[in-house]
């Protein structure tokens, strides 16, 4: 997983991407939920990874998605789409009510994500604006200020 995340977020400057350290810290955190750490394989090779960890919106539980990573040589081939669809299906099947993420609205909108503020969920950083997005699975999903798992605080 680390290698996939490192490759996906490689800036070409020889510096280990912050997402690699984040993944390491998330795996040790109480917010880590193994069933929401999914990988994509092709011919026995790991080509993608997505994770959702426990966060909170207001006083209610929610999931924070990220990082979402696909090896550069496999990007644009539907790997990320398959991972996200699978993660969202698993979250809904496990009776999660709300998932959030920080990402490109044009890409994530096709999965049912909308600006989190439209659902009454405030992002950790107001500057994120419409890039902080949410998808609810129930009309009674929690609202309020969203807090990611603790390792996100170190970014």
C-alpha positions as CSV (number, residue, x, y, z in Angstrom):
1,X,0.0,0.0,0.0
2,X,2.8,2.4,0.9
3,X,4.4,1.9,-2.5
4,X,1.2,2.6,-4.4
5,X,0.5,5.7,-2.3
6,X,4.2,6.9,-2.8
7,X,3.9,6.4,-6.6
8,X,0.5,8.0,-6.9
9,X,1.6,11.2,-5.0
10,X,5.2,11.3,-6.2
11,X,6.1,14.9,-6.9
12,X,9.3,13.9,-8.8
13,X,11.4,15.7,-6.3
14,X,12.7,12.7,-4.4
15,X,10.7,13.7,-1.3
16,X,8.5,11.0,0.3
17,X,4.9,12.3,-0.1
18,X,3.1,13.3,3.1
19,X,0.3,10.8,2.2
20,X,2.7,7.9,2.8
21,X,3.4,9.1,6.4
22,X,-0.3,9.8,6.8
23,X,-1.2,6.2,5.8
24,X,1.4,4.8,8.3
25,X,-0.1,6.9,11.1
26,X,-3.7,6.1,10.2
27,X,-2.9,2.3,10.3
28,X,-1.8,2.8,14.0
29,X,-4.7,5.0,14.9
30,X,-7.9,4.1,16.7
31,X,-9.8,5.5,13.7
32,X,-8.4,2.8,11.4
33,X,-11.2,0.4,10.2
34,X,-9.6,-2.5,8.4
35,X,-12.8,-3.3,6.4
36,X,-12.6,0.1,4.8
37,X,-9.0,-0.3,3.6
38,X,-9.3,-1.7,0.1
39,X,-6.8,-2.6,-2.6
40,X,-7.0,-3.2,-6.3
41,X,-4.8,-5.9,-7.8
42,X,-4.0,-6.9,-11.3
43,X,-2.2,-10.1,-12.0
44,X,-1.1,-10.3,-8.4
45,X,0.3,-6.7,-8.4
46,X,-1.1,-4.1,-6.1
47,X,-2.2,-1.2,-8.4
48,X,-4.6,0.9,-6.2
49,X,-5.6,1.6,-2.6
50,X,-8.4,3.5,-0.9
51,X,-9.1,4.0,2.8
52,X,-11.8,5.5,5.0
53,X,-11.2,6.1,8.7
54,X,-13.5,7.0,11.5
55,X,-14.2,10.7,11.8
56,X,-17.1,12.6,13.3
57,X,-19.6,15.2,12.1
58,X,-20.9,17.1,15.1
59,X,-21.5,14.3,17.7
60,X,-22.1,11.6,15.1
61,X,-19.8,9.1,13.5
62,X,-18.8,9.5,9.9
63,X,-16.1,8.3,7.6
64,X,-13.3,10.4,6.1
65,X,-12.1,9.0,2.8
66,X,-8.4,9.3,1.9
67,X,-5.9,8.9,0.6
68,X,-7.2,7.4,-2.7
69,X,-4.2,6.2,-4.7
70,X,-3.7,4.5,-8.0
71,X,-0.3,3.7,-9.5
72,X,0.5,6.2,-12.3
73,X,0.8,3.5,-14.9
74,X,-2.8,2.4,-14.1
75,X,-4.5,5.8,-13.8
76,X,-7.3,6.5,-16.2
77,X,-8.3,2.9,-16.5
78,X,-11.1,2.8,-14.0
79,X,-9.1,1.5,-11.0
80,X,-10.0,4.5,-8.8
81,X,-13.6,4.4,-9.9
82,X,-13.9,0.7,-9.0
83,X,-12.2,1.3,-5.6
84,X,-14.5,4.2,-4.7
85,X,-17.6,2.4,-5.8
86,X,-16.6,-0.6,-3.7
87,X,-15.8,1.5,-0.7
88,X,-19.1,3.4,-0.9
89,X,-21.0,0.2,-1.2
90,X,-19.2,-1.3,1.8
91,X,-19.9,1.8,3.8
92,X,-23.6,1.8,3.0
93,X,-23.8,-1.9,3.7
94,X,-22.2,-1.4,7.1
95,X,-24.9,1.2,7.9
96,X,-22.6,4.2,7.8
97,X,-24.6,7.4,7.3
98,X,-22.0,9.9,6.0
99,X,-18.8,9.9,4.2
100,X,-16.6,13.0,3.4
101,X,-13.5,13.7,1.4
102,X,-11.4,16.5,0.1
103,X,-11.1,16.3,-3.7
104,X,-12.0,17.5,-7.2
105,X,-15.8,18.2,-7.3
106,X,-16.0,17.4,-11.0
107,X,-14.6,13.9,-10.4
108,X,-16.2,13.0,-7.1
109,X,-19.6,14.4,-8.1
110,X,-20.4,11.4,-10.2
111,X,-20.3,9.3,-7.0
112,X,-23.0,11.4,-5.4
113,X,-20.7,13.8,-3.5
114,X,-21.8,17.4,-3.1
115,X,-20.3,20.3,-1.2
116,X,-20.4,19.2,2.4
117,X,-21.8,22.6,3.5
118,X,-24.9,21.8,1.4
119,X,-25.5,18.9,3.8
120,X,-24.8,20.9,6.9
121,X,-21.3,19.5,7.4
122,X,-18.5,22.1,8.0
123,X,-15.0,21.2,6.9
124,X,-11.9,21.5,9.1
125,X,-10.6,24.4,6.9
126,X,-13.1,26.9,5.4
127,X,-10.6,27.6,2.6
128,X,-11.4,24.2,1.2
129,X,-14.8,25.4,0.1
130,X,-16.5,23.1,-2.4
131,X,-13.6,20.8,-2.5
132,X,-14.6,19.4,0.9
133,X,-17.5,17.2,-0.1
134,X,-19.9,14.7,1.5
135,X,-22.3,12.0,0.6
136,X,-25.0,10.9,2.9
137,X,-26.7,7.5,2.9
138,X,-29.6,8.4,5.2
139,X,-31.6,11.6,5.6
140,X,-30.7,11.6,9.3
141,X,-26.9,11.6,8.7
142,X,-24.9,13.6,11.2
143,X,-24.3,17.3,10.7
144,X,-21.9,19.8,12.1
145,X,-18.2,20.4,12.2
146,X,-16.3,17.4,10.7
147,X,-13.2,16.0,12.5
148,X,-11.0,13.5,10.6
149,X,-9.1,10.8,12.5
150,X,-6.3,12.3,14.6
151,X,-3.4,11.7,12.1
152,X,-5.0,14.2,9.7
153,X,-4.4,16.9,12.3
154,X,-0.6,16.6,11.6
155,X,-0.9,17.6,7.9
